[in-house]
C-alpha cells in the first residue's frame, strides 16, 4: 500500500552540527522518522483506511487510537503525520533539539488543517526492559516535554496529538527550554577583559579619560 499518492513512509531527516575544519562534513546529532498519510486522497478515492493502516502494528495502533475516533480526519480534513522516532545524541540533549526536529517535520510536510501525532516512549526501554516506576517517570517527562509544543494526550491511549491552525498553539521559541544565564566572571577574567579593552583603545589612538590606566604600563 506504500506509494506517493496517499502515503509516504520512512521519511527521515538528520540534524547536523557543523564543526570547525577539518570537520567540514559535520556531525549527526539528531534523527527523526515520520510517515505522512494523505487523508483527503484516501477518502476521495474510496480507499479502506484499515488496509492503509494495517501494514504494521504501529500504524494500526495509530489508526485505532486516532483516525477511527476523529471524524474530521476520517473524512479527509487534512494530512496525518505520525512521528515514529526522534533521537538526539546524549551529548547534545537538553537544548530542545528534538522539539526543533518535530516542528521542522510539521512545517515542511504538513498543511494548515493537518495533524501530527506522537507516541511518547522512552528509548531506553525499547529493547524489552521491564516497565517499572522509572519508565512511568520517564514517560511523564516526555509527555510534559512534547506538551510544550502543543501536543495533548488522546483520551484512553498513550498517544499525543496536535492540530495545525489551532488557536493558542505555542511557537517553537516558546517551547524551547530557557537557556541558563552565563556564569559570572571571576576577578581574573574581569581584569583580563579590561586589559584587552584598554589595549584595543590604545591601538585605535583613543585618549583615555582621567582615572583610566593602561595596565601594561603600570
C-alpha positions, 0 to 999 in steps of 0.5 A: 500500500506504500506509494506517493499518492496517499502515503509516504513512509520512512521519511527521515531527516538528520540534524547536523552540527557543523564543526570547525575544519577539518570537520567540514562534513559535520556531525549527526546529532539528531534523527527523526522518522515520520510517515505522512498519510494523505487523508483527503486522497484516501477518502476521495478515492474510496480507499479502506483506511484499515488496509492503509493502516494495517501494514504494521502494528504501529500504524494500526495502533495509530489508526485505532487510537486516532483516525477511527475516533476523529471524524474530521480526519476520517473524512479527509480534513487534512494530512496525518503525520505520525512521528515514529522516532526522534533521537538526539545524541546524549551529548547534545540533549537538553537544548530542545533539539528534538522539539526543533526536529518535530516542528521542522517535520510539521512545517515542511510536510504538513498543511494548515488543517493537518495533524501530527501525532506522537507516541511518547516512549522512552528509548531506553526501554525499547529493547524489552526492559521491564516497565517499572516506576522509572519508565512511568517517570520517564514517560511523564517527562516526555509527555510534559516535554512534547506538551510544550509544543502543543501536543495533548494526550488522546483520551484512553491511549498513550498517544499525543496529538496536535492540530495545525491552525489551532488557536493558542498553539505555542511557537517553537521559541516558546517551547524551547527550554530557557537557556541558563544565564552565563556564569559570572566572571571571576576577578581574573577574567574581569581584569583580563577583559579590561586589559584587552579593552584598554589595549584595543583603545590604545591601538585605535589612538583613543585618549583615555579619560582621567582615572583610566590606566593602561595596565601594561604600563603600570 
